[in-house]
Amino acid sequence: MKTKNSETKVLNALRRKMRVTRKTAIENGWCENLTATISDLRKKGYVIEAVKATTPEGVPYTRYRLVASPAGSISPSATSKKAA
């Protein structure tokens, strides 16, 4: 079962520009169903790009990248700029 906690973990990883793939999400304990979590975040207004790639062995995979947050949300970088 997916929780807000999994959305928070994936969103934090995306905001930190970490490598977010199905494999890394499972390995890091962020969530079990990354596709559903990304879908839920998109429904909340986050613009997340899916980048199709292939491993050196020829296995296809998708990694995700945060493009924009919903209007009115505060990003961690905006908070740190105010403090500076």
Secondary structure, 3 states (H helix, E strand, C coil): CCCHHHHHHHHHHHHCCCCEEHHHHHHCCCCCCHHHHHHHHHHCCCEEEEEEEECCCCCEEEEEEEEECCCCCCCHHHHHHHHC
